[in-house]
Amino acid sequence: MKKVLILGGGFAGVEAAIYLRKNNFEVTIISNRDYLYVYPTSIWIPTGDASFAENCIPLELLQNAHDFKVIIDEVESIKSSEKKVYCKNETYEYEYLIVAMGSGKMKHKGIENTLTICGEPKESLKIKDKIDELIKKGSGKIAMGFGGNPKDPSNVRGGPTFEVLFNLHNKLKKLGIRENYELTFFAPMKEPGARMGPQALEMMDMFYKKLDIKSQTGKKILEFKPDGISFEDDVFIESDFTMFIAAGDGHKVFENSDLPLNEAGLIKINDYCEVEGCEGLYAIGDSVALEGPEWRAKQGHIAEVMARNTAYNLVEKHYGNDLRKGYKNHLNILCVMDSGDGAAFVYRSDKKGLMIPMPIVGHWMKKGWKWYYRNSKLGKIPRIPGM
């Protein structure tokens, strides 16, 4: 029987399911929510430039478009020695398993005093409420930042912080009240965004000065408080609202499983996304310990490359062939960083790093990608190779 069980209904899980169905495998996705959430475009929800609903693709629609099965359940543990997945409502056996559940988040003291754009999807609506409250008030101090994981530096999400912050600046400017708000970017590392390359670092500093955004970097975060953030050396930033994207670490499910993990709690895989020592088991996306150059970073397009390669490798292995595709030679940083009134094209590889401003047109390019992603995933329009 050609059956594959996939844990996770996000970018990686859905992409793997689509490509396995193209090879006539029977595919079941287990997800704890009934929609695919498009994280890259959720940055517009806090400023009211996009609704929550339009940022979600119901798994039922994807199921109908590609003929895979969806089960809504909560995974509690994975036992590779038994070839079983234990969930809240039922236990599932598997022949082939793909883990695409994402990662957990590092825990910081006082983290409950922050909200994040890269956590539970509906937190984006809470961020919007906080911003709306401060706009209604007429003034305020807002701090937005991200953290790192010294045990796994690839599991960082910095771009969305910049995007929400720049979009907020643009919104306040349009309302004619920007001068009433103090905006601050913060991060514990000395050069946040360094993985994008030296040109990007210089341009980010230019953005801060041009947009009158304060910056606090290079000091360890000690605690998030209701009225601000404490750093080492007695540095304190006052904040009426703090948005913080914690670095990723191992998913809590992995702690109750028998999978090989790195010191950050992420699943160890080889270049072919196989979990070595676990027959028929693969892992992709934010769930894994990504290997590669120092600047490597987890992004949606890398998760989808891993998904497509895993589908290919699984099919070849099932039929007894030796052909395989690896993910490491596809590693790069690629994004359109939106500001609400424009964007910047960011690219980083072993050979070069670029950050190219795209006034006005860049914003609409990202809006266009949002439409493309939804409709191509639903099979309503042809997919562009590699996208």
TAKA-V207115 format. One record per residue. N is the residue number from 1. RES is the residue in one small letter. D_CENTER is the distance of its C-alpha to the mean C-alpha in Angstrom with 1 decimal. Layout:
BEGIN
n:N res:RES d_center:D_CENTER
n:N res:RES d_center:D_CENTER
END
This chain:
BEGIN
n:1 res:m d_center:33.4
n:2 res:k d_center:30.2
n:3 res:k d_center:27.8
n:4 res:v d_center:24.1
n:5 res:l d_center:22.1
n:6 res:i d_center:18.3
n:7 res:l d_center:16.4
n:8 res:g d_center:13.3
n:9 res:g d_center:13.2
n:10 res:g d_center:9.7
n:11 res:f d_center:9.1
n:12 res:a d_center:10.7
n:13 res:g d_center:13.3
n:14 res:v d_center:14.6
n:15 res:e d_center:14.9
n:16 res:a d_center:16.8
n:17 res:a d_center:18.9
n:18 res:i d_center:19.9
n:19 res:y d_center:21.1
n:20 res:l d_center:22.9
n:21 res:r d_center:24.7
n:22 res:k d_center:25.9
n:23 res:n d_center:27.6
n:24 res:n d_center:29.1
n:25 res:f d_center:27.5
n:26 res:e d_center:27.4
n:27 res:v d_center:23.8
n:28 res:t d_center:22.7
n:29 res:i d_center:19.2
n:30 res:i d_center:19.0
n:31 res:s d_center:16.4
n:32 res:n d_center:16.8
n:33 res:r d_center:16.2
n:34 res:d d_center:18.0
n:35 res:y d_center:15.4
n:36 res:l d_center:12.4
n:37 res:y d_center:10.2
n:38 res:v d_center:9.1
n:39 res:y d_center:6.2
n:40 res:p d_center:7.4
n:41 res:t d_center:10.8
n:42 res:s d_center:10.6
n:43 res:i d_center:11.6
n:44 res:w d_center:15.1
n:45 res:i d_center:15.6
n:46 res:p d_center:16.7
n:47 res:t d_center:19.3
n:48 res:g d_center:20.5
n:49 res:d d_center:19.9
n:50 res:a d_center:18.1
n:51 res:s d_center:18.8
n:52 res:f d_center:16.6
n:53 res:a d_center:18.4
n:54 res:e d_center:17.8
n:55 res:n d_center:14.0
n:56 res:c d_center:14.5
n:57 res:i d_center:16.1
n:58 res:p d_center:18.5
n:59 res:l d_center:18.4
n:60 res:e d_center:22.2
n:61 res:l d_center:22.2
n:62 res:l d_center:20.1
n:63 res:q d_center:22.5
n:64 res:n d_center:25.4
n:65 res:a d_center:24.3
n:66 res:h d_center:23.8
n:67 res:d d_center:26.0
n:68 res:f d_center:23.8
n:69 res:k d_center:24.2
n:70 res:v d_center:21.8
n:71 res:i d_center:22.5
n:72 res:i d_center:21.1
n:73 res:d d_center:21.4
n:74 res:e d_center:19.9
n:75 res:v d_center:19.7
n:76 res:e d_center:21.7
n:77 res:s d_center:22.4
n:78 res:i d_center:22.6
n:79 res:k d_center:26.0
n:80 res:s d_center:26.1
n:81 res:s d_center:29.8
n:82 res:e d_center:30.6
n:83 res:k d_center:28.2
n:84 res:k d_center:27.2
n:85 res:v d_center:24.2
n:86 res:y d_center:25.3
n:87 res:c d_center:23.8
n:88 res:k d_center:25.1
n:89 res:n d_center:27.3
n:90 res:e d_center:28.2
n:91 res:t d_center:28.1
n:92 res:y d_center:27.2
n:93 res:e d_center:28.6
n:94 res:y d_center:27.1
n:95 res:e d_center:28.4
n:96 res:y d_center:25.0
n:97 res:l d_center:21.8
n:98 res:i d_center:18.2
n:99 res:v d_center:15.7
n:100 res:a d_center:12.1
n:101 res:m d_center:11.4
n:102 res:g d_center:8.2
n:103 res:s d_center:9.3
n:104 res:g d_center:11.3
n:105 res:k d_center:11.5
n:106 res:m d_center:14.4
n:107 res:k d_center:17.3
n:108 res:h d_center:19.0
n:109 res:k d_center:22.5
n:110 res:g d_center:22.5
n:111 res:i d_center:18.8
n:112 res:e d_center:20.3
n:113 res:n d_center:21.4
n:114 res:t d_center:18.0
n:115 res:l d_center:15.3
n:116 res:t d_center:11.6
n:117 res:i d_center:9.5
n:118 res:c d_center:6.3
n:119 res:g d_center:8.7
n:120 res:e d_center:11.1
n:121 res:p d_center:11.1
n:122 res:k d_center:14.7
n:123 res:e d_center:14.2
n:124 res:s d_center:13.6
n:125 res:l d_center:17.3
n:126 res:k d_center:18.4
n:127 res:i d_center:17.2
n:128 res:k d_center:19.2
n:129 res:d d_center:22.1
n:130 res:k d_center:22.2
n:131 res:i d_center:22.2
n:132 res:d d_center:24.9
n:133 res:e d_center:27.0
n:134 res:l d_center:27.1
n:135 res:i d_center:28.0
n:136 res:k d_center:30.7
n:137 res:k d_center:31.9
n:138 res:g d_center:32.3
n:139 res:s d_center:31.0
n:140 res:g d_center:28.6
n:141 res:k d_center:26.5
n:142 res:i d_center:22.7
n:143 res:a d_center:20.5
n:144 res:m d_center:16.8
n:145 res:g d_center:15.2
n:146 res:f d_center:12.8
n:147 res:g d_center:13.9
n:148 res:g d_center:14.0
n:149 res:n d_center:14.9
n:150 res:p d_center:18.2
n:151 res:k d_center:18.2
n:152 res:d d_center:15.1
n:153 res:p d_center:14.2
n:154 res:s d_center:11.6
n:155 res:n d_center:9.1
n:156 res:v d_center:8.7
n:157 res:r d_center:6.7
n:158 res:g d_center:9.9
n:159 res:g d_center:9.8
n:160 res:p d_center:8.9
n:161 res:t d_center:11.7
n:162 res:f d_center:14.1
n:163 res:e d_center:13.5
n:164 res:v d_center:14.2
n:165 res:l d_center:17.0
n:166 res:f d_center:18.6
n:167 res:n d_center:18.5
n:168 res:l d_center:20.2
n:169 res:h d_center:22.7
n:170 res:n d_center:23.4
n:171 res:k d_center:23.9
n:172 res:l d_center:26.3
n:173 res:k d_center:28.1
n:174 res:k d_center:28.7
n:175 res:l d_center:30.1
n:176 res:g d_center:32.4
n:177 res:i d_center:31.4
n:178 res:r d_center:29.1
n:179 res:e d_center:31.9
n:180 res:n d_center:31.8
n:181 res:y d_center:28.4
n:182 res:e d_center:27.3
n:183 res:l d_center:23.7
n:184 res:t d_center:22.4
n:185 res:f d_center:19.5
n:186 res:f d_center:19.3
n:187 res:a d_center:17.8
n:188 res:p d_center:19.8
n:189 res:m d_center:19.7
n:190 res:k d_center:22.5
n:191 res:e d_center:20.7
n:192 res:p d_center:17.1
n:193 res:g d_center:15.6
n:194 res:a d_center:18.2
n:195 res:r d_center:16.0
n:196 res:m d_center:16.2
n:197 res:g d_center:19.9
n:198 res:p d_center:23.1
n:199 res:q d_center:23.5
n:200 res:a d_center:20.1
n:201 res:l d_center:21.2
n:202 res:e d_center:24.5
n:203 res:m d_center:23.2
n:204 res:m d_center:20.8
n:205 res:d d_center:24.0
n:206 res:m d_center:25.8
n:207 res:f d_center:23.4
n:208 res:y d_center:23.8
n:209 res:k d_center:27.6
n:210 res:k d_center:27.8
n:211 res:l d_center:25.9
n:212 res:d d_center:27.6
n:213 res:i d_center:24.4
n:214 res:k d_center:25.3
n:215 res:s d_center:23.5
n:216 res:q d_center:23.6
n:217 res:t d_center:22.3
n:218 res:g d_center:23.7
n:219 res:k d_center:24.6
n:220 res:k d_center:23.2
n:221 res:i d_center:22.0
n:222 res:l d_center:24.6
n:223 res:e d_center:24.0
n:224 res:f d_center:22.5
n:225 res:k d_center:25.5
n:226 res:p d_center:26.2
n:227 res:d d_center:27.6
n:228 res:g d_center:25.5
n:229 res:i d_center:24.1
n:230 res:s d_center:26.3
n:231 res:f d_center:25.9
n:232 res:e d_center:28.3
n:233 res:d d_center:31.6
n:234 res:d d_center:32.1
n:235 res:v d_center:29.6
n:236 res:f d_center:28.6
n:237 res:i d_center:26.6
n:238 res:e d_center:27.8
n:239 res:s d_center:25.3
n:240 res:d d_center:25.9
n:241 res:f d_center:22.2
n:242 res:t d_center:19.4
n:243 res:m d_center:15.6
n:244 res:f d_center:13.8
n:245 res:i d_center:10.3
n:246 res:a d_center:11.4
n:247 res:a d_center:10.4
n:248 res:g d_center:9.4
n:249 res:d d_center:12.5
n:250 res:g d_center:14.1
n:251 res:h d_center:13.8
n:252 res:k d_center:17.1
n:253 res:v d_center:18.2
n:254 res:f d_center:18.5
n:255 res:e d_center:21.0
n:256 res:n d_center:23.3
n:257 res:s d_center:23.1
n:258 res:d d_center:25.0
n:259 res:l d_center:22.3
n:260 res:p d_center:22.5
n:261 res:l d_center:20.1
n:262 res:n d_center:19.7
n:263 res:e d_center:20.6
n:264 res:a d_center:17.1
n:265 res:g d_center:17.2
n:266 res:l d_center:15.0
n:267 res:i d_center:16.8
n:268 res:k d_center:19.0
n:269 res:i d_center:19.2
n:270 res:n d_center:21.4
n:271 res:d d_center:20.7
n:272 res:y d_center:21.2
n:273 res:c d_center:18.5
n:274 res:e d_center:21.5
n:275 res:v d_center:21.6
n:276 res:e d_center:24.9
n:277 res:g d_center:27.7
n:278 res:c d_center:26.2
n:279 res:e d_center:27.9
n:280 res:g d_center:26.0
n:281 res:l d_center:22.6
n:282 res:y d_center:19.4
n:283 res:a d_center:15.8
n:284 res:i d_center:12.8
n:285 res:g d_center:9.0
n:286 res:d d_center:7.5
n:287 res:s d_center:10.9
n:288 res:v d_center:12.9
n:289 res:a d_center:14.6
n:290 res:l d_center:13.9
n:291 res:e d_center:17.2
n:292 res:g d_center:18.3
n:293 res:p d_center:19.2
n:294 res:e d_center:18.6
n:295 res:w d_center:16.3
n:296 res:r d_center:13.8
n:297 res:a d_center:10.1
n:298 res:k d_center:7.2
n:299 res:q d_center:6.1
n:300 res:g d_center:6.4
n:301 res:h d_center:10.1
n:302 res:i d_center:10.5
n:303 res:a d_center:9.4
n:304 res:e d_center:11.9
n:305 res:v d_center:14.5
n:306 res:m d_center:14.4
n:307 res:a d_center:14.9
n:308 res:r d_center:17.8
n:309 res:n d_center:19.3
n:310 res:t d_center:19.3
n:311 res:a d_center:21.0
n:312 res:y d_center:23.5
n:313 res:n d_center:24.2
n:314 res:l d_center:24.7
n:315 res:v d_center:27.1
n:316 res:e d_center:29.0
n:317 res:k d_center:29.3
n:318 res:h d_center:30.5
n:319 res:y d_center:33.2
n:320 res:g d_center:34.3
n:321 res:n d_center:33.2
n:322 res:d d_center:32.1
n:323 res:l d_center:29.8
n:324 res:r d_center:26.2
n:325 res:k d_center:23.3
n:326 res:g d_center:21.1
n:327 res:y d_center:17.6
n:328 res:k d_center:18.6
n:329 res:n d_center:20.5
n:330 res:h d_center:17.6
n:331 res:l d_center:15.5
n:332 res:n d_center:15.0
n:333 res:i d_center:12.9
n:334 res:l d_center:13.1
n:335 res:c d_center:12.1
n:336 res:v d_center:14.2
n:337 res:m d_center:13.9
n:338 res:d d_center:15.6
n:339 res:s d_center:18.2
n:340 res:g d_center:19.8
n:341 res:d d_center:22.9
n:342 res:g d_center:21.6
n:343 res:a d_center:18.9
n:344 res:a d_center:18.6
n:345 res:f d_center:17.9
n:346 res:v d_center:16.3
n:347 res:y d_center:17.0
n:348 res:r d_center:17.5
n:349 res:s d_center:19.2
n:350 res:d d_center:22.0
n:351 res:k d_center:24.5
n:352 res:k d_center:23.3
n:353 res:g d_center:20.9
n:354 res:l d_center:21.1
n:355 res:m d_center:20.3
n:356 res:i d_center:22.3
n:357 res:p d_center:22.9
n:358 res:m d_center:23.1
n:359 res:p d_center:24.8
n:360 res:i d_center:24.8
n:361 res:v d_center:24.1
n:362 res:g d_center:20.5
n:363 res:h d_center:19.6
n:364 res:w d_center:21.2
n:365 res:m d_center:19.7
n:366 res:k d_center:16.2
n:367 res:k d_center:17.9
n:368 res:g d_center:19.4
n:369 res:w d_center:16.3
n:370 res:k d_center:15.2
n:371 res:w d_center:18.6
n:372 res:y d_center:18.6
n:373 res:y d_center:15.4
n:374 res:r d_center:16.8
n:375 res:n d_center:20.3
n:376 res:s d_center:19.8
n:377 res:k d_center:17.8
n:378 res:l d_center:20.7
n:379 res:g d_center:23.2
n:380 res:k d_center:24.8
n:381 res:i d_center:24.7
n:382 res:p d_center:24.6
n:383 res:r d_center:21.5
n:384 res:i d_center:21.6
n:385 res:p d_center:21.7
n:386 res:g d_center:18.5
n:387 res:m d_center:16.4
END
